[in-house]
Amino acid sequence: MALRPAAGEERAGGDASRAAGATREHDGLENVQQKKIFKENKTQQREEPCAADSVDSLMAEMPFLDTDIDDECVMHATSEINIKKKRKRTTGRETEEGIERKKKKNKQYQPNYFISLPITNPEITVRIQAVQDAIIQKDQRLSKAMVCSGSLHVTMLLMHLSNEEEISTAVDALSESKVFVEDLLRGKRVDLSFQGIDHFKNQVGFVKLVENTTILMEIAETMKKIFQEKGILAGEERAFKPHLTFMKLSKSMELRKQVKKIDSNLYEDFKSHYFGDEILHRFDLCSMLKKKQPNGYYYCESSIVFGKSHEADLAKEALRRETQALLPRLNQIKALLSSPEIRTKISKELFEDRHNSNSKCKSCVDSESPNA
């Protein structure tokens, strides 16, 4: 016969069961609430757009390698597109006022100045023009994408300067950079050799720098530090890749609608072509937006030139180029003079000319004598 528990024991057991049930119910509610909070946080993270407060995200709107130096209209158009994309991702918690602030901030930090290494060797510019002409013959639309010979340069550093005070600060920073550059070069002449053609995402065509890239990278990195220490928003996180742009779709908004990518077959014949050497001698602080100079080069706020004998070096280099151009002709003349037949012919002609000249002189003397 089974024994029934005492009444006190039964009540105690019931209370314990109810307490355990309440605990389980409380734990269950707590788990549900935690899952709900986690789900809301996850949704919120997915819906809220990332803030573009850092320098890197702001500078990313002007990708250094992809777009190079953009025209004013192109930069504003890029900003408008980015704002529209952000607006689509914006939740109800973000007001139109916040969007306008971001829009203003994005425009504010777009690069409008840069440090330029100008291309002054006419040999390079002439050969680049030949490539441009060859491409245009195959696709006339790309004439709008070509960089004029006067604007050819290597971009060393991008920056944003808001006012005249910041421009003045940038001029001082460039002057300070000169000391470092001269210490690095130690009076040595640096030839920048340009050879071969490549592209950035089929949007930009450029000539490759094949020698002394390390020196330029070191100069660019030091310039970036000097400008940033003076409070100038300069440079970006992407690796610096020195290049000479000669063609880019961003020069024309109309062209970008017609041509999505530049066909690399258009310059296939020049992919390993040698364009020439540029002597490293000058850096300029240039404006992207101010009116260009009559020769097509950018408006220049300030420049630094290296070496006391730079002008003499340029004169020697010009003389060397002229001499090289004359060498083929001189070799032809030398080959002609080395031929025995030619030398005999020349001697005969000289002898006849001298004989005729002497005869004429003798006639003149005879005609002037008193006995004539």
C-alpha positions as a Markdown table, in Angstrom:
| # | Residue | x | y | z |
|---|---|---|---|---|
| 1 | Met | 0.0 | 0.0 | 0.0 |
| 2 | Ala | 1.4 | 3.4 | -1.1 |
| 3 | Leu | 2.0 | 6.0 | 1.5 |
| 4 | Arg | 0.6 | 9.5 | 0.9 |
| 5 | Pro | 2.8 | 12.4 | 1.7 |
| 6 | Ala | 1.9 | 14.6 | 4.6 |
| 7 | Ala | -0.1 | 17.7 | 3.9 |
| 8 | Gly | 2.8 | 20.0 | 4.7 |
| 9 | Glu | 5.1 | 18.1 | 2.4 |
| 10 | Glu | 2.6 | 18.3 | -0.4 |
| 11 | Arg | 2.2 | 22.0 | -0.1 |
| 12 | Ala | 6.0 | 22.5 | 0.0 |
| 13 | Gly | 6.4 | 20.4 | -3.1 |
| 14 | Gly | 3.7 | 22.5 | -4.9 |
| 15 | Asp | 5.4 | 25.7 | -4.0 |
| 16 | Ala | 8.7 | 24.4 | -5.2 |
| 17 | Ser | 7.2 | 23.4 | -8.6 |
| 18 | Arg | 5.5 | 26.7 | -9.0 |
| 19 | Ala | 8.7 | 28.6 | -8.2 |
| 20 | Ala | 10.6 | 26.5 | -10.7 |
| 21 | Gly | 8.0 | 27.2 | -13.3 |
| 22 | Ala | 8.1 | 30.9 | -12.6 |
| 23 | Thr | 11.9 | 30.8 | -13.0 |
| 24 | Arg | 11.6 | 29.0 | -16.3 |
| 25 | Glu | 9.0 | 31.5 | -17.5 |
| 26 | His | 11.1 | 34.4 | -16.4 |
| 27 | Asp | 14.2 | 33.0 | -18.2 |
| 28 | Gly | 12.1 | 32.4 | -21.3 |
| 29 | Leu | 10.9 | 35.9 | -21.4 |
| 30 | Glu | 14.4 | 37.2 | -20.8 |
| 31 | Asn | 15.7 | 35.1 | -23.8 |
| 32 | Val | 12.9 | 36.4 | -26.0 |
| 33 | Gln | 13.7 | 40.0 | -25.0 |
| 34 | Gln | 17.4 | 39.5 | -25.7 |
| 35 | Lys | 16.6 | 37.9 | -29.1 |
| 36 | Lys | 14.3 | 40.8 | -29.9 |
| 37 | Ile | 17.0 | 43.4 | -28.9 |
| 38 | Phe | 19.7 | 41.6 | -30.9 |
| 39 | Lys | 17.4 | 41.5 | -33.9 |
| 40 | Glu | 16.6 | 45.2 | -33.7 |
| 41 | Asn | 20.3 | 46.1 | -33.3 |
| 42 | Lys | 21.1 | 44.0 | -36.3 |
| 43 | Thr | 18.4 | 45.6 | -38.4 |
| 44 | Gln | 19.5 | 49.0 | -37.3 |
| 45 | Gln | 23.1 | 48.3 | -38.2 |
| 46 | Arg | 22.0 | 47.1 | -41.6 |
| 47 | Glu | 19.7 | 50.1 | -42.3 |
| 48 | Glu | 21.9 | 52.9 | -41.0 |
| 49 | Pro | 24.5 | 54.3 | -43.5 |
| 50 | Cys | 28.1 | 54.5 | -42.5 |
| 51 | Ala | 29.2 | 58.0 | -41.5 |
| 52 | Ala | 31.6 | 59.7 | -43.9 |
| 53 | Asp | 33.4 | 61.6 | -41.2 |
| 54 | Ser | 36.9 | 60.2 | -41.8 |
| 55 | Val | 39.4 | 61.7 | -44.2 |
| 56 | Asp | 39.8 | 58.4 | -46.0 |
| 57 | Ser | 36.1 | 58.1 | -46.8 |
| 58 | Leu | 36.0 | 61.7 | -48.0 |
| 59 | Met | 39.1 | 61.3 | -50.2 |
| 60 | Ala | 37.7 | 58.1 | -51.6 |
| 61 | Glu | 35.2 | 60.1 | -53.6 |
| 62 | Met | 38.2 | 61.2 | -55.7 |
| 63 | Pro | 40.0 | 57.9 | -56.3 |
| 64 | Phe | 43.6 | 58.8 | -57.0 |
| 65 | Leu | 44.5 | 56.0 | -59.3 |
| 66 | Asp | 41.3 | 55.8 | -61.2 |
| 67 | Thr | 40.3 | 59.4 | -62.0 |
| 68 | Asp | 43.6 | 61.3 | -61.7 |
| 69 | Ile | 42.9 | 65.1 | -62.0 |
| 70 | Asp | 39.2 | 65.6 | -62.7 |
| 71 | Asp | 37.6 | 68.7 | -64.2 |
| 72 | Glu | 35.3 | 70.8 | -62.0 |
| 73 | Cys | 32.1 | 69.6 | -63.5 |
| 74 | Val | 33.1 | 66.0 | -63.1 |
| 75 | Met | 33.9 | 66.4 | -59.4 |
| 76 | His | 30.5 | 68.0 | -58.7 |
| 77 | Ala | 28.7 | 65.4 | -60.6 |
| 78 | Thr | 30.4 | 62.6 | -58.6 |
| 79 | Ser | 29.4 | 64.3 | -55.4 |
| 80 | Glu | 25.8 | 64.5 | -56.5 |
| 81 | Ile | 25.7 | 60.8 | -57.4 |
| 82 | Asn | 27.1 | 59.8 | -54.0 |
| 83 | Ile | 24.6 | 62.0 | -52.2 |
| 84 | Lys | 21.7 | 60.4 | -54.0 |
| 85 | Lys | 23.0 | 56.9 | -53.1 |
| 86 | Lys | 23.3 | 57.9 | -49.5 |
| 87 | Arg | 19.8 | 59.3 | -49.5 |
| 88 | Lys | 18.3 | 56.0 | -50.7 |
| 89 | Arg | 20.0 | 54.2 | -47.7 |
| 90 | Thr | 18.9 | 56.8 | -45.2 |
| 91 | Thr | 16.3 | 55.8 | -42.6 |
| 92 | Gly | 13.5 | 58.0 | -41.2 |
| 93 | Arg | 15.7 | 58.9 | -38.2 |
| 94 | Glu | 18.1 | 61.0 | -40.4 |
| 95 | Thr | 16.8 | 64.4 | -41.4 |
| 96 | Glu | 17.2 | 66.3 | -44.6 |
| 97 | Glu | 19.3 | 68.7 | -42.6 |
| 98 | Gly | 21.9 | 66.0 | -41.9 |
| 99 | Ile | 22.0 | 65.1 | -45.6 |
| 100 | Glu | 22.7 | 68.7 | -46.6 |
| 101 | Arg | 25.5 | 68.9 | -44.0 |
| 102 | Lys | 27.1 | 65.7 | -45.5 |
| 103 | Lys | 26.6 | 67.1 | -49.0 |
| 104 | Lys | 28.4 | 70.3 | -48.1 |
| 105 | Lys | 31.1 | 68.4 | -46.3 |
| 106 | Asn | 31.8 | 66.1 | -49.2 |
| 107 | Lys | 32.1 | 69.0 | -51.6 |
| 108 | Gln | 34.3 | 70.8 | -49.1 |
| 109 | Tyr | 36.9 | 68.0 | -48.9 |
| 110 | Gln | 37.2 | 67.3 | -52.6 |
| 111 | Pro | 40.7 | 67.9 | -53.9 |
| 112 | Asn | 41.1 | 71.2 | -55.8 |
| 113 | Tyr | 44.9 | 71.5 | -55.7 |
| 114 | Phe | 47.8 | 69.1 | -56.5 |
| 115 | Ile | 51.6 | 68.9 | -56.6 |
| 116 | Ser | 52.6 | 68.5 | -60.2 |
| 117 | Leu | 55.8 | 67.2 | -61.8 |
| 118 | Pro | 55.6 | 68.9 | -65.3 |
| 119 | Ile | 56.7 | 67.1 | -68.5 |
| 120 | Thr | 59.0 | 69.5 | -70.3 |
| 121 | Asn | 60.8 | 67.2 | -72.7 |
| 122 | Pro | 59.4 | 67.8 | -76.2 |
| 123 | Glu | 60.4 | 64.3 | -77.2 |
| 124 | Ile | 57.9 | 62.8 | -74.8 |
| 125 | Thr | 55.1 | 65.1 | -75.7 |
| 126 | Val | 55.6 | 64.6 | -79.5 |
| 127 | Arg | 55.5 | 60.8 | -79.1 |
| 128 | Ile | 52.4 | 60.9 | -76.8 |
| 129 | Gln | 50.7 | 63.0 | -79.5 |
| 130 | Ala | 51.5 | 60.4 | -82.0 |
| 131 | Val | 49.8 | 57.8 | -79.8 |
| 132 | Gln | 46.8 | 60.0 | -79.3 |
| 133 | Asp | 46.5 | 60.6 | -83.1 |
| 134 | Ala | 46.6 | 56.9 | -83.7 |
| 135 | Ile | 43.8 | 56.2 | -81.2 |
| 136 | Ile | 41.6 | 59.0 | -82.6 |
| 137 | Gln | 42.0 | 57.6 | -86.1 |
| 138 | Lys | 40.5 | 54.3 | -84.8 |
| 139 | Asp | 37.8 | 55.9 | -82.6 |
| 140 | Gln | 37.0 | 59.6 | -83.3 |
| 141 | Arg | 34.9 | 59.9 | -80.1 |
| 142 | Leu | 38.0 | 59.6 | -77.9 |
| 143 | Ser | 39.3 | 62.9 | -79.2 |
| 144 | Lys | 37.4 | 64.4 | -76.2 |
| 145 | Ala | 39.3 | 62.2 | -73.8 |
| 146 | Met | 42.8 | 63.3 | -74.8 |
| 147 | Val | 45.0 | 65.4 | -72.4 |
| 148 | Cys | 46.6 | 68.3 | -74.3 |
| 149 | Ser | 50.4 | 68.3 | -74.5 |
| 150 | Gly | 50.7 | 71.4 | -72.3 |
| 151 | Ser | 48.9 | 69.7 | -69.4 |
| 152 | Leu | 51.0 | 66.6 | -69.3 |
| 153 | His | 52.3 | 65.9 | -65.8 |
| 154 | Val | 52.8 | 63.4 | -63.0 |
| 155 | Thr | 50.6 | 64.0 | -60.0 |
| 156 | Met | 52.6 | 63.8 | -56.8 |
| 157 | Leu | 50.0 | 64.8 | -54.2 |
| 158 | Leu | 46.3 | 65.8 | -54.0 |
| 159 | Met | 44.9 | 68.3 | -51.5 |
| 160 | His | 42.1 | 70.6 | -50.6 |
| 161 | Leu | 42.7 | 74.3 | -50.0 |
| 162 | Ser | 39.7 | 76.3 | -48.8 |
| 163 | Asn | 41.0 | 79.8 | -48.9 |
| 164 | Glu | 44.0 | 82.1 | -49.5 |
| 165 | Glu | 45.4 | 81.4 | -46.0 |
| 166 | Glu | 45.5 | 77.7 | -46.7 |
| 167 | Ile | 47.0 | 78.4 | -50.2 |
| 168 | Ser | 49.8 | 80.4 | -48.5 |
| 169 | Thr | 50.3 | 77.6 | -46.0 |
| 170 | Ala | 50.6 | 75.1 | -48.9 |
| 171 | Val | 53.2 | 77.4 | -50.6 |
| 172 | Asp | 55.3 | 77.3 | -47.4 |
| 173 | Ala | 55.0 | 73.5 | -47.2 |
| 174 | Leu | 56.2 | 73.2 | -50.8 |
| 175 | Ser | 59.2 | 75.4 | -50.0 |
| 176 | Glu | 60.1 | 73.2 | -47.0 |
| 177 | Ser | 59.9 | 70.1 | -49.2 |
| 178 | Lys | 62.7 | 71.5 | -51.4 |
| 179 | Val | 65.3 | 71.0 | -48.6 |
| 180 | Phe | 64.3 | 67.3 | -48.3 |
| 181 | Val | 64.4 | 66.8 | -52.1 |
| 182 | Glu | 67.8 | 68.3 | -52.4 |
| 183 | Asp | 69.1 | 66.2 | -49.5 |
| 184 | Leu | 67.7 | 63.1 | -51.2 |
| 185 | Leu | 69.2 | 63.9 | -54.6 |
| 186 | Arg | 72.6 | 65.1 | -53.3 |
| 187 | Gly | 73.2 | 67.0 | -56.5 |
| 188 | Lys | 72.7 | 64.0 | -58.7 |
| 189 | Arg | 70.7 | 64.2 | -61.9 |
| 190 | Val | 67.7 | 61.9 | -61.9 |
| 191 | Asp | 66.3 | 60.8 | -65.2 |
| 192 | Leu | 62.6 | 59.6 | -65.2 |
| 193 | Ser | 62.2 | 57.1 | -68.0 |
| 194 | Phe | 58.8 | 56.7 | -69.5 |
| 195 | Gln | 58.0 | 53.5 | -71.5 |
| 196 | Gly | 54.9 | 51.4 | -72.2 |
| 197 | Ile | 51.2 | 52.1 | -71.8 |
| 198 | Asp | 48.7 | 50.8 | -69.2 |
| 199 | His | 45.3 | 51.7 | -67.9 |
| 200 | Phe | 43.2 | 52.1 | -64.7 |
| 201 | Lys | 39.9 | 50.1 | -65.1 |
| 202 | Asn | 39.8 | 51.0 | -68.8 |
| 203 | Gln | 38.9 | 54.5 | -67.8 |
| 204 | Val | 42.3 | 56.2 | -67.8 |
| 205 | Gly | 45.2 | 55.6 | -70.2 |
| 206 | Phe | 48.7 | 56.4 | -69.0 |
| 207 | Val | 52.4 | 56.1 | -69.8 |
| 208 | Lys | 54.3 | 54.0 | -67.3 |
| 209 | Leu | 57.4 | 55.3 | -65.4 |
| 210 | Val | 59.9 | 52.5 | -65.5 |
| 211 | Glu | 62.9 | 54.0 | -63.6 |
| 212 | Asn | 63.5 | 55.9 | -60.3 |
| 213 | Thr | 59.9 | 55.2 | -59.1 |
| 214 | Thr | 61.3 | 54.6 | -55.6 |
| 215 | Ile | 62.7 | 58.2 | -55.4 |
| 216 | Leu | 59.4 | 59.7 | -56.4 |
| 217 | Met | 57.5 | 57.5 | -53.9 |
| 218 | Glu | 59.8 | 58.7 | -51.1 |
| 219 | Ile | 59.4 | 62.3 | -52.2 |
| 220 | Ala | 55.6 | 62.0 | -52.4 |
| 221 | Glu | 55.4 | 60.4 | -48.9 |
| 222 | Thr | 57.5 | 63.1 | -47.3 |
| 223 | Met | 55.5 | 65.9 | -49.0 |
| 224 | Lys | 52.3 | 64.3 | -47.7 |
| 225 | Lys | 53.7 | 64.4 | -44.1 |
| 226 | Ile | 54.9 | 68.0 | -44.4 |
| 227 | Phe | 51.6 | 69.2 | -45.7 |
| 228 | Gln | 49.6 | 67.3 | -43.1 |
| 229 | Glu | 51.7 | 68.6 | -40.3 |
| 230 | Lys | 50.7 | 72.1 | -41.4 |
| 231 | Gly | 47.0 | 71.2 | -41.2 |
| 232 | Ile | 46.5 | 70.7 | -44.9 |
| 233 | Leu | 44.2 | 67.9 | -45.9 |
| 234 | Ala | 46.5 | 66.1 | -48.4 |
| 235 | Gly | 47.0 | 62.7 | -49.8 |
| 236 | Glu | 45.1 | 59.5 | -49.2 |
| 237 | Glu | 45.6 | 55.9 | -47.9 |
| 238 | Arg | 45.9 | 54.3 | -51.4 |
| 239 | Ala | 49.4 | 53.4 | -52.5 |
| 240 | Phe | 51.1 | 56.1 | -54.7 |
| 241 | Lys | 51.7 | 55.0 | -58.2 |
| 242 | Pro | 53.5 | 57.6 | -60.4 |
| 243 | His | 52.1 | 57.7 | -63.9 |
| 244 | Leu | 51.7 | 60.0 | -66.9 |
| 245 | Thr | 48.0 | 60.3 | -67.9 |
| 246 | Phe | 47.4 | 61.1 | -71.6 |
| 247 | Met | 43.7 | 60.0 | -71.9 |
| 248 | Lys | 40.7 | 59.8 | -69.6 |
| 249 | Leu | 37.0 | 59.4 | -70.1 |
| 250 | Ser | 36.3 | 61.8 | -67.2 |
| 251 | Lys | 37.2 | 64.8 | -69.3 |
| 252 | Ser | 33.8 | 64.7 | -70.9 |
| 253 | Met | 30.4 | 63.7 | -69.3 |
| 254 | Glu | 28.9 | 63.3 | -72.8 |
| 255 | Leu | 31.7 | 60.9 | -73.7 |
| 256 | Arg | 31.2 | 58.8 | -70.6 |
| 257 | Lys | 27.6 | 58.2 | -71.7 |
| 258 | Gln | 28.8 | 57.0 | -75.1 |
| 259 | Val | 32.0 | 55.1 | -74.2 |
| 260 | Lys | 31.9 | 53.0 | -71.0 |
| 261 | Lys | 35.4 | 51.5 | -71.4 |
| 262 | Ile | 38.5 | 52.3 | -73.4 |
| 263 | Asp | 39.4 | 49.4 | -75.7 |
| 264 | Ser | 43.1 | 48.5 | -75.0 |
| 265 | Asn | 43.4 | 47.2 | -78.6 |
| 266 | Leu | 43.4 | 50.8 | -79.7 |
| 267 | Tyr | 46.9 | 51.3 | -78.3 |
| 268 | Glu | 48.1 | 47.7 | -78.6 |
| 269 | Asp | 51.0 | 48.8 | -80.9 |
| 270 | Phe | 52.4 | 51.2 | -78.3 |
| 271 | Lys | 52.2 | 49.0 | -75.2 |
| 272 | Ser | 56.0 | 48.7 | -74.9 |
| 273 | His | 56.8 | 51.9 | -76.8 |
| 274 | Tyr | 59.6 | 54.1 | -75.4 |
| 275 | Phe | 58.6 | 57.8 | -74.9 |
| 276 | Gly | 61.7 | 59.4 | -73.5 |
| 277 | Asp | 63.3 | 60.7 | -70.3 |
| 278 | Glu | 62.3 | 63.6 | -68.2 |
| 279 | Ile | 64.9 | 65.3 | -65.9 |
| 280 | Leu | 63.6 | 65.6 | -62.4 |
| 281 | His | 64.0 | 69.3 | -61.8 |
| 282 | Arg | 60.7 | 71.0 | -60.7 |
| 283 | Phe | 57.5 | 70.6 | -58.7 |
| 284 | Asp | 54.5 | 72.9 | -59.0 |
| 285 | Leu | 51.6 | 73.7 | -56.7 |
| 286 | Cys | 48.7 | 73.8 | -59.2 |
| 287 | Ser | 45.0 | 74.6 | -59.1 |
| 288 | Met | 42.5 | 72.2 | -60.8 |
| 289 | Leu | 39.8 | 74.9 | -61.0 |
| 290 | Lys | 41.5 | 78.1 | -61.9 |
| 291 | Lys | 42.0 | 79.1 | -65.6 |
| 292 | Lys | 44.9 | 77.3 | -67.3 |
| 293 | Gln | 47.9 | 79.1 | -68.8 |
| 294 | Pro | 48.0 | 79.9 | -72.5 |
| 295 | Asn | 50.2 | 76.8 | -73.1 |
| 296 | Gly | 47.6 | 74.5 | -71.6 |
| 297 | Tyr | 49.4 | 74.0 | -68.3 |
| 298 | Tyr | 47.6 | 74.4 | -65.0 |
| 299 | Tyr | 47.5 | 77.7 | -63.0 |
| 300 | Cys | 50.6 | 77.5 | -60.8 |
| 301 | Glu | 50.6 | 79.1 | -57.3 |
| 302 | Ser | 54.3 | 78.3 | -56.6 |
| 303 | Ser | 57.2 | 76.1 | -57.7 |
| 304 | Ile | 60.4 | 74.7 | -56.4 |
| 305 | Val | 63.5 | 74.0 | -58.7 |
| 306 | Phe | 66.4 | 71.7 | -57.7 |
| 307 | Gly | 70.1 | 72.3 | -58.2 |
| 308 | Lys | 72.1 | 75.4 | -58.9 |
| 309 | Ser | 73.2 | 74.1 | -62.3 |
| 310 | His | 69.7 | 73.1 | -63.5 |
| 311 | Glu | 69.7 | 75.7 | -66.3 |
| 312 | Ala | 73.1 | 74.5 | -67.5 |
| 313 | Asp | 71.8 | 70.9 | -67.4 |
| 314 | Leu | 68.8 | 71.8 | -69.5 |
| 315 | Ala | 71.0 | 73.6 | -72.1 |
| 316 | Lys | 73.3 | 70.5 | -72.2 |
| 317 | Glu | 70.3 | 68.2 | -72.6 |
| 318 | Ala | 68.9 | 70.4 | -75.4 |
| 319 | Leu | 72.3 | 70.4 | -77.2 |
| 320 | Arg | 72.5 | 66.6 | -76.8 |
| 321 | Arg | 69.1 | 66.1 | -78.4 |
| 322 | Glu | 69.9 | 68.4 | -81.3 |
| 323 | Thr | 73.2 | 66.5 | -81.8 |
| 324 | Gln | 71.4 | 63.1 | -81.7 |
| 325 | Ala | 69.0 | 64.4 | -84.4 |
| 326 | Leu | 71.9 | 65.4 | -86.6 |
| 327 | Leu | 73.9 | 62.2 | -86.2 |
| 328 | Pro | 72.1 | 60.2 | -88.9 |
| 329 | Arg | 72.8 | 63.0 | -91.4 |
| 330 | Leu | 76.4 | 63.3 | -90.4 |
| 331 | Asn | 76.9 | 59.6 | -90.8 |
| 332 | Gln | 75.5 | 59.7 | -94.3 |
| 333 | Ile | 78.0 | 62.5 | -95.2 |
| 334 | Lys | 80.8 | 60.6 | -93.7 |
| 335 | Ala | 79.9 | 57.4 | -95.7 |
| 336 | Leu | 79.8 | 59.5 | -98.9 |
| 337 | Leu | 83.2 | 61.0 | -98.3 |
| 338 | Ser | 84.8 | 57.7 | -97.6 |
| 339 | Ser | 83.9 | 56.5 | -101.1 |
| 340 | Pro | 86.9 | 56.8 | -103.5 |
| 341 | Glu | 84.7 | 57.7 | -106.5 |
| 342 | Ile | 83.0 | 60.5 | -104.6 |
| 343 | Arg | 86.3 | 61.8 | -103.3 |
| 344 | Thr | 87.8 | 61.8 | -106.8 |
| 345 | Lys | 84.7 | 63.6 | -108.2 |
| 346 | Ile | 84.8 | 66.2 | -105.4 |
| 347 | Ser | 88.6 | 66.8 | -106.0 |
| 348 | Lys | 88.0 | 67.2 | -109.8 |
| 349 | Glu | 85.2 | 69.7 | -109.2 |
| 350 | Leu | 87.3 | 71.7 | -106.8 |
| 351 | Phe | 90.2 | 71.7 | -109.2 |
| 352 | Glu | 88.0 | 72.9 | -112.1 |
| 353 | Asp | 86.5 | 75.6 | -110.0 |
| 354 | Arg | 89.9 | 76.8 | -108.9 |
| 355 | His | 91.2 | 76.8 | -112.4 |
| 356 | Asn | 88.2 | 78.7 | -113.7 |
| 357 | Ser | 88.5 | 81.2 | -110.9 |
| 358 | Asn | 92.2 | 81.8 | -111.7 |
| 359 | Ser | 91.5 | 82.3 | -115.4 |
| 360 | Lys | 88.9 | 84.9 | -114.6 |
| 361 | Cys | 91.3 | 86.8 | -112.3 |
| 362 | Lys | 94.0 | 86.7 | -115.0 |
| 363 | Ser | 91.6 | 88.2 | -117.6 |
| 364 | Cys | 90.6 | 90.9 | -115.2 |
| 365 | Val | 94.3 | 91.9 | -114.6 |
| 366 | Asp | 95.1 | 91.8 | -118.4 |
| 367 | Ser | 92.1 | 94.1 | -119.1 |
| 368 | Glu | 93.2 | 96.6 | -116.6 |
| 369 | Ser | 96.9 | 96.8 | -117.7 |
| 370 | Pro | 98.0 | 100.0 | -119.7 |
| 371 | Asn | 99.0 | 97.9 | -122.7 |
| 372 | Ala | 95.5 | 96.4 | -123.0 |
